[in-house]
Amino acid sequence: MTGILKRKLVRYTGMAVVLVVLLVLLGGGWYFSSVLEEDGLRIDNDPPEPKVSVVGVDGGTITLRQLIQAEEEEH
């Protein structure tokens, strides 16, 4: 191989590697930006599900009972 061909081969190979690295970085950034939005930035405005119910009120005392669904969610 002549010197000119070697330089062209190195140059084009280097440009291809840089292009692949840029595509991987851009694709990864795009993917993880949607994951971050869905898991960390989206606001949930739905009212929370009740996890306890009032079973008795006596004077200054309120008696609560944990709902069965709440026990299942914790495990």
PEKA-V530746 format. One record per residue. N is the residue number from 1. RES is the residue in one letter. PHI is phi as a letter, one per 40 degrees, with the letter a starting at -180 (* if undefined). OMEGA is omega as a letter, one per 40 degrees, with the letter a starting at -180 (NA if undefined). Layout:
# PEKA-V530746
n: (N & N)
res: (RES & RES)
phi: (PHI & PHI)
omega: (OMEGA & OMEGA)
This chain:
# PEKA-V530746
n: (1 & 2 & 3 & 4 & 5 & 6 & 7 & 8 & 9 & 10 & 11 & 12 & 13 & 14 & 15 & 16 & 17 & 18 & 19 & 20 & 21 & 22 & 23 & 24 & 25 & 26 & 27 & 28 & 29 & 30 & 31 & 32 & 33 & 34 & 35 & 36 & 37 & 38 & 39 & 40 & 41 & 42 & 43 & 44 & 45 & 46 & 47 & 48 & 49 & 50 & 51 & 52 & 53 & 54 & 55 & 56 & 57 & 58 & 59 & 60 & 61 & 62 & 63 & 64 & 65 & 66 & 67 & 68 & 69 & 70 & 71 & 72 & 73 & 74 & 75)
res: (M & T & G & I & L & K & R & K & L & V & R & Y & T & G & M & A & V & V & L & V & V & L & L & V & L & L & G & G & G & W & Y & F & S & S & V & L & E & E & D & G & L & R & I & D & N & D & P & P & E & P & K & V & S & V & V & G & V & D & G & G & T & I & T & L & R & Q & L & I & Q & A & E & E & E & E & H)
phi: (* & c & c & c & c & c & c & c & c & c & c & c & c & c & c & c & c & c & c & c & c & c & c & c & c & c & c & c & c & c & c & c & c & c & c & c & c & c & c & b & b & c & c & c & c & c & c & c & c & c & b & b & b & c & b & a & b & a & g & c & b & b & b & b & b & c & c & c & c & c & c & c & c & c & c)
omega: (i & a & a & i & i & a & i & i & i & a & a & i & i & i & i & i & i & i & i & i & i & i & i & i & i & i & i & i & i & a & a & i & i & i & i & i & a & a & a & a & a & a & i & a & i & i & a & i & i & a & i & i & i & i & i & i & a & i & i & a & i & i & a & i & i & i & a & a & a & i & a & a & a & a & NA)
